[in-house]
Amino acid sequence: MATGTTILGAIRSAVDSSTEVVYRDNPDSDFVKSNNFDYAIVAVGEAPYAETAGDSMTLTMLDPDPSVITNVCEAVKCVVIIISGRPIVIEPYISSVDALVAAWLPGTEGQGVTDVLFGDYGFSGKLPRSWFKTVDQLPMNVGDPHYDPLFPFDFGLKTESVPSIVARSTSAGVDGKPFVFLVMISLIFALYFT
């Protein structure tokens, strides 16, 4: 019986075999700075939940996710994948993030994330609800007098697939050396994605 594709496994199968993929669960800034990483993919978000077990008054990421974003994205170009079932507080980290993907609890198919991340398919999703800046703004609805979201309802990028860019970016890097990716996936998600 197949168990699905993890995000880490999907990254490893998406890149050229000469590309070095380094996985670190909770890197500190010294680790990130002391290595010569070209890019980083950071997967963070919420712990799995159902019904009342998911109730949260703060809608924040669990530790160490915020420090992972800060440690990595302030040192190297990064894309942050938010894995959640709802908008969560991300506004304090946006300024250090180069790209953000809302993965909306992708389940067992991490390849769906890498399919768009590496350009095999274009992004096409739009936010089904507004993404707030702080929980103090909730409830938030389009048309409310205080409507000032981080990302408005229906926000999103629509892109085309770019296989030619993917072929270049996953093979020889600068000066013919392979690219090195640093991949961090929060411990909460290590059970599901590694």
C-alpha positions as CSV (number, residue, x, y, z in Angstrom):
1,M,0.0,0.0,0.0
2,A,1.4,3.4,-1.0
3,T,1.8,6.0,1.7
4,G,1.9,9.1,-0.5
5,T,4.6,11.5,-1.4
6,T,6.3,13.8,1.1
7,I,7.3,17.3,0.3
8,L,10.9,16.5,1.0
9,G,10.7,13.3,-1.2
10,A,9.0,15.3,-3.9
11,I,11.8,17.9,-3.8
12,R,14.4,15.2,-4.1
13,S,12.7,13.6,-7.1
14,A,12.1,17.0,-8.8
15,V,15.7,18.2,-8.9
16,D,18.6,17.0,-11.0
17,S,20.5,14.2,-9.4
18,S,23.6,16.4,-9.2
19,T,21.7,18.9,-7.0
20,E,22.5,18.6,-3.3
21,V,19.4,18.7,-1.1
22,V,20.2,19.3,2.6
23,Y,17.5,18.7,5.1
24,R,17.6,20.2,8.5
25,D,14.8,20.1,11.0
26,N,15.4,23.2,13.0
27,P,18.5,25.1,11.7
28,D,20.0,28.0,13.6
29,S,21.3,31.0,11.8
30,D,25.0,29.9,12.2
31,F,24.2,26.7,10.3
32,V,22.5,28.6,7.5
33,K,25.2,31.3,7.2
34,S,28.1,28.8,7.4
35,N,26.9,26.8,4.3
36,N,26.8,28.0,0.8
37,F,23.1,27.5,0.1
38,D,21.6,28.8,-3.1
39,Y,18.0,28.6,-2.0
40,A,15.9,27.4,0.9
41,I,12.5,25.9,1.0
42,V,10.9,26.2,4.4
43,A,7.7,24.3,5.2
44,V,5.9,25.5,8.4
45,G,2.3,25.9,9.6
46,E,-0.1,24.2,12.0
47,A,-0.2,20.9,13.7
48,P,-2.7,18.5,12.3
49,Y,-6.1,18.9,14.0
50,A,-9.8,18.1,13.7
51,E,-12.8,19.9,15.2
52,T,-12.3,21.4,18.6
53,A,-8.7,20.2,18.9
54,G,-7.9,22.9,16.3
55,D,-9.5,25.7,18.2
56,S,-7.0,28.6,18.6
57,M,-7.5,32.2,19.9
58,T,-4.1,33.2,18.5
59,L,-3.9,31.4,15.1
60,T,-0.1,31.3,15.3
61,M,2.5,28.8,14.2
62,L,4.0,26.6,16.9
63,D,7.6,27.0,17.9
64,P,10.2,26.7,16.4
65,D,8.5,27.7,13.1
66,P,8.8,31.5,13.5
67,S,12.5,31.3,14.3
68,V,13.1,28.9,11.4
69,I,11.7,31.4,9.0
70,T,13.8,34.2,10.6
71,N,17.0,32.1,10.7
72,V,16.7,30.9,7.2
73,C,15.1,33.7,5.2
74,E,17.3,36.4,6.5
75,A,20.4,34.5,5.3
76,V,19.4,33.0,2.0
77,K,16.7,33.4,-0.7
78,C,13.8,31.4,0.4
79,V,10.3,30.2,-0.3
80,V,8.0,29.5,2.6
81,I,5.3,27.0,2.3
82,I,2.5,27.5,4.8
83,I,0.7,24.3,5.6
84,S,-2.5,25.1,7.3
85,G,-6.3,24.7,7.1
86,R,-6.9,28.4,7.6
87,P,-5.1,31.7,7.5
88,I,-2.6,32.0,10.4
89,V,-0.4,34.9,11.6
90,I,2.4,35.4,9.1
91,E,2.6,39.2,8.9
92,P,5.7,39.6,11.2
93,Y,7.7,37.3,8.9
94,I,6.7,38.5,5.4
95,S,9.5,41.1,5.1
96,S,12.2,38.4,5.1
97,V,10.4,35.9,2.8
98,D,11.1,36.0,-0.9
99,A,8.1,33.8,-1.9
100,L,5.1,32.4,0.0
101,V,2.9,29.4,-0.9
102,A,-0.3,28.6,0.9
103,A,-0.4,24.8,0.6
104,W,-3.7,24.3,2.5
105,L,-3.0,21.0,4.2
106,P,-1.9,19.1,1.0
107,G,-2.5,15.7,2.6
108,T,-0.3,12.8,1.4
109,E,0.7,14.3,-2.0
110,G,3.7,16.5,-1.5
111,Q,4.4,16.3,-5.2
112,G,1.4,18.6,-5.8
113,V,3.4,21.3,-4.0
114,T,6.6,20.7,-5.9
115,D,4.7,20.5,-9.2
116,V,4.0,24.2,-9.0
117,L,7.1,25.2,-7.0
118,F,9.4,23.8,-9.7
119,G,7.3,25.1,-12.6
120,D,5.9,21.8,-14.0
121,Y,2.5,23.3,-13.6
122,G,1.4,26.9,-13.1
123,F,0.0,28.4,-9.9
124,S,-3.7,29.0,-10.2
125,G,-5.2,29.2,-6.7
126,K,-7.0,32.2,-5.3
127,L,-7.6,32.8,-1.6
128,P,-11.0,31.5,-0.6
129,R,-11.0,34.0,2.3
130,S,-9.1,37.2,3.4
131,W,-5.8,36.6,5.1
132,F,-5.7,38.9,8.2
133,K,-2.6,40.7,9.5
134,T,-3.5,40.1,13.2
135,V,-6.3,38.2,15.0
136,D,-7.5,41.5,16.4
137,Q,-8.9,42.2,12.9
138,L,-11.2,39.2,13.2
139,P,-13.9,38.7,12.1
140,M,-13.0,40.2,8.7
141,N,-15.3,40.3,5.8
142,V,-15.0,42.1,2.4
143,G,-16.8,45.4,2.6
144,D,-16.4,45.8,6.4
145,P,-15.4,49.4,7.3
146,H,-12.2,48.0,9.0
147,Y,-11.3,45.7,6.0
148,D,-7.5,45.9,5.8
149,P,-6.2,42.4,5.2
150,L,-2.6,41.2,4.6
151,F,-3.9,39.5,1.5
152,P,-7.5,40.2,0.3
153,F,-10.1,37.7,-0.6
154,D,-9.4,36.1,-4.1
155,F,-5.7,37.1,-4.0
156,G,-3.3,34.8,-5.7
157,L,-0.9,34.5,-8.6
158,K,-1.8,32.8,-11.9
159,T,1.3,31.5,-13.7
160,E,2.1,29.3,-16.6
161,S,4.3,26.2,-16.4
162,V,7.9,27.0,-17.1
163,P,9.7,23.6,-17.8
164,S,12.7,25.3,-19.6
165,I,13.4,27.4,-16.4
166,V,13.0,24.3,-14.3
167,A,15.5,22.3,-16.4
168,R,18.1,25.1,-16.0
169,S,17.5,25.6,-12.3
170,T,17.7,22.0,-11.3
171,S,20.9,21.1,-13.2
172,A,24.1,23.0,-13.4
173,G,24.3,26.1,-11.2
174,V,26.7,29.0,-11.3
175,D,30.1,28.1,-12.7
176,G,28.9,24.6,-13.5
177,K,28.5,23.7,-9.8
178,P,25.2,22.1,-8.8
179,F,22.7,24.2,-6.8
180,V,22.4,23.4,-3.2
181,F,19.0,23.6,-1.6
182,L,18.4,23.8,2.2
183,V,15.1,22.3,3.1
184,M,13.6,22.8,6.5
185,I,10.4,21.2,7.6
186,S,9.1,21.8,11.1
187,L,9.2,18.9,13.5
188,I,5.4,19.0,13.6
189,F,5.3,18.1,10.0
190,A,8.4,15.8,9.9
191,L,6.0,12.9,10.7
192,Y,4.0,13.7,7.6
193,F,6.5,15.0,5.1
194,T,9.9,13.4,5.7
